[in-house]
């Protein structure tokens, strides 16, 4: 009887049911779009952050900030003074630890032993400055009017013409990576597009992986050789950054990088992966407490350095968008409740007659609530369809947002001395926005639809429960 009456009443009041369902649908659709766009913002931001410290990294550990490098740490170049008239080209290169701040490799072990740490890997960030060129010896040109050097009482006259020096400076970044742990580190933010990556056995091999942009500039390919401080490395692969710029121009085994920089058993950054992404804050606190002299920076800390249209859009989606969704949804619930209550007032004679025939107030209330819940579910279905269409439209258009990276958080970490974020200062990345819809979002929409129906049913049910059979008799025409 319940479902028969329900079906008949909904068919008879199609227009009213459609109005209630449409109001709920708009509110639910807006919630879906805002939630999916926010999820897309999060993915875009994660993509930007991964371009700095690599996929799978939850936090990094670097040496606590210290005063700037002294003059003794500045690169010094020495060239031979030759007096044989030779114009032979000379070159000198210096391999320096980026930021001049290092940690002992023992720190990597200590970090890896902390509770909540799944893996910890060290890396050494280097800057190579190579100066090459030649000196050209000047030639003395005698003044023709000054007399010869043998003339009595006269000094030779003339001037030195020509000569000088012409040198070129080549500055590039090299990163020493732990080849035994390929799942962590900056190289994971790039994809091997030619050749291969490191083998776990190549801990001390003279091999290198070149960034595609640097390889194009220097005409490098798989099988080419590069020379760093007089040591030749064979290029085994070309890597292309997934987004933005790469962390380094060349990647070499960590042991080789330590040898080149005269930094045995030293690293600049420890990349950390947590056992549980929900416990990152507690892992950070444990490392800060137990490993002194370090700065720990999580991806959430580094996210504060991202600005530009991506940050603005993310703030709007998280702030204005969510509040707008709440307001529209609340208005839709209120309107649905008022319309249902109004519909009940127009059915006074009907409900009064049903009560006169023996229907109890609870049965009348359940009937009204049932109709409202069905209207809510109908609105939920329409809202999910509209929301999916809106999310699909955003994904199809894929608007491009800019993310500006730089500044870093105080104290170092991923943006501290020697950290990859420092290398990425004042860098702008273009990322495309998508709007993925998860099952959680769809479940939320269904829950809102049922909630909207219950709210509307509560309004109408309360009104219906107060009706008396005498009201029907007074309205009989």
Secondary structure, DSSP 8 states (H G I E B T S, - for coil): -HHHHHHHHHHHTHHHHHHHHHHHHHHHHHHHHHHHHHHHHHHHHHHHHHHHH-TT--EEEEE---S---GGGS---------S-----EEEEEEEEGGG--EEHHHHHHHHTSTTEEEEEEEEEEEEEEEEEEEE--EEEE-TTS--TTSTT----EEEES-EEEEEEEEEEEEEE-TT-TTSSGGGGEEEEEE----TT-TT--EEEEEHHHHHHHT--TT-EEEETTEEEEEEEEEEESSSS-S-SEEEEHHHHHHHTT-TTEESEEEEEES-GGGHHHHHHHHHHHSTTEEEEEHHHHHTTEESHHHHHHHHIIIIIHHHHHHHHHHHHHHHHHHHHHHHHTTHHHHHHHHHTT--HHHHHHHHHHHHHHHHHHHHHHHHHHHHHHHHHHHHH--EEEEEE-S--TT-GGGSTT-HHHHTTTEEEEEE------HHHHHHHHHHHHHHHHHHHHHHHHHHHT--HHHHHHT--
